[in-house]
Amino acid sequence: METLTADRLAIADVVNRYFMAIDSRDWDRLRSCFTDDVEGIYEGVRVAGGIDRIMAFFTGQSPVRFPLEIVDLRASMHFIGNHFAEVTGDRAVAQTYAQAHLIDRPAAGPRMRTRGLRYLDELVRVDGRWQISRREHVLDWMRRDELLVAPAAAD
């Protein structure tokens, strides 16, 4: 039971690191969340071919485009809700509910999108650390609002 609890906490940690890396645009931290052969599906857009391809996808260097450009946002903030991980040896599956607050750059106007998301993950233990080997990002709902107070420009 102790090992299972430790594994579940470590899996929750890699999920938290992923969101923190996305929000801070810390690409090295983001890279550490994934296996070398990671595959992602983001709102139906498949990104396969390993870590370099998925990193190019996030940094805007890929011909495969995410429906919402992460690199073109002024700011983002993710909040995690329900999280469940099922561990079988050195493999695990996890599901995480999240809410993302995405603030557009000034050229698009002071808008914020709030999105209800689910992340369906497959993870493996590599050298004692859990990493995401497959991630599916599912958009359940989205709303768009006028932003009354914009954050200080990070540009």
C-alpha positions in Angstrom: 0.0 0.0 0.0 2.9 2.4 0.8 4.4 1.9 -2.6 1.1 2.4 -4.4 0.5 5.7 -2.5 4.1 6.9 -3.3 3.5 6.0 -7.0 0.2 7.9 -7.1 1.8 11.0 -5.5 4.7 10.8 -8.0 2.3 10.6 -10.9 0.3 13.6 -9.5 3.7 15.4 -9.2 4.5 14.9 -12.9 1.0 16.1 -13.9 1.6 19.2 -11.7 5.0 19.8 -13.2 3.5 19.7 -16.7 0.9 22.4 -15.9 3.5 24.6 -14.1 5.9 24.2 -17.1 3.2 25.2 -19.6 2.1 28.2 -17.6 5.7 29.5 -17.1 6.8 28.4 -20.6 9.6 26.5 -18.9 10.4 24.2 -21.8 13.1 22.2 -20.0 10.7 21.4 -17.2 8.1 20.4 -19.7 10.5 18.1 -21.5 11.3 16.3 -18.2 7.6 15.3 -18.0 7.7 13.1 -21.1 9.4 9.9 -22.3 11.6 10.0 -25.3 9.0 8.3 -27.5 6.0 10.4 -26.2 2.9 10.7 -28.3 0.2 13.4 -27.8 -3.3 14.0 -29.0 -4.5 17.6 -28.4 -8.1 18.1 -29.3 -7.8 15.5 -32.0 -4.5 16.7 -33.4 -2.0 13.9 -33.2 1.7 14.6 -32.5 3.8 11.5 -32.8 7.5 10.9 -33.3 8.9 11.5 -29.8 10.1 14.2 -27.5 11.6 16.5 -30.1 8.4 16.6 -32.1 6.2 17.3 -29.1 8.5 20.0 -27.9 8.5 21.6 -31.3 4.7 21.5 -31.1 4.6 23.4 -27.9 7.2 26.0 -28.8 5.5 26.8 -32.2 8.4 25.2 -34.2 6.2 22.4 -35.7 4.1 22.4 -38.8 1.5 20.6 -36.7 -0.5 23.3 -34.9 -2.5 23.2 -31.7 -5.9 24.8 -32.0 -4.8 27.4 -29.4 -1.3 28.5 -29.8 0.4 28.2 -26.4 3.3 30.3 -27.5 0.9 33.1 -28.7 -0.8 33.6 -25.3 0.0 36.5 -23.1 -0.5 34.3 -20.0 -2.1 31.0 -18.9 -3.0 29.5 -15.6 -4.1 25.9 -15.1 -5.9 24.6 -12.1 -6.2 20.8 -11.4 -9.4 19.2 -10.1 -10.1 15.5 -9.9 -7.1 13.3 -10.5 -7.0 9.5 -10.5 -4.1 7.2 -11.3 -4.2 3.4 -11.6 -0.8 1.8 -11.3 0.2 -1.6 -12.6 3.9 -2.3 -11.9 5.9 0.2 -13.9 2.9 1.4 -16.0 0.0 3.6 -15.1 -3.0 5.3 -16.6 -4.3 8.6 -15.2 -7.1 11.0 -15.7 -7.0 14.6 -14.6 -9.7 17.3 -14.8 -8.4 20.8 -15.2 -9.5 24.3 -15.9 -7.3 26.5 -18.0 -7.5 30.3 -18.0 -5.9 31.6 -21.2 -5.2 35.3 -21.8 -4.8 36.5 -25.4 -2.1 38.9 -26.5 -3.2 42.6 -26.8 -3.6 42.4 -30.6 -6.5 40.1 -30.1 -8.1 42.3 -27.5 -8.4 41.9 -23.8 -10.0 38.4 -23.8 -9.7 35.4 -21.6 -10.8 31.9 -22.5 -11.7 29.5 -19.7 -11.6 25.9 -20.8 -12.8 22.7 -19.0 -10.4 20.0 -19.9 -9.6 16.3 -19.3 -6.1 14.8 -19.7 -6.0 11.1 -20.3 -2.4 9.9 -19.7 -0.4 6.7 -20.0 2.7 6.8 -17.9 5.8 4.6 -17.4 8.5 4.5 -14.8 11.9 5.4 -16.3 14.9 5.2 -14.1 12.7 5.4 -11.0 10.7 8.5 -12.2 7.2 8.6 -13.7 6.9 10.1 -17.1 4.1 10.6 -19.6 4.3 8.3 -22.6 1.0 9.3 -24.1 -1.2 12.2 -23.4 -4.7 13.0 -24.7 -6.0 16.5 -24.1 -9.8 16.6 -24.3 -11.7 19.9 -24.5 -15.1 19.5 -22.8 -16.2 23.1 -22.8 -15.0 26.7 -23.3 -16.2 30.2 -22.7 -14.7 33.5 -23.8 -14.9 36.7 -21.6 -13.8 40.2 -21.8 -10.8 40.7 -19.5 -11.4 43.6 -17.1 -7.8 43.7 -15.7 -5.0 42.5 -17.9 -1.8 41.2 -16.5 1.4 43.1 -16.9 2.9 42.4 -20.3 5.4 39.5 -20.2 6.7 40.4 -23.7 
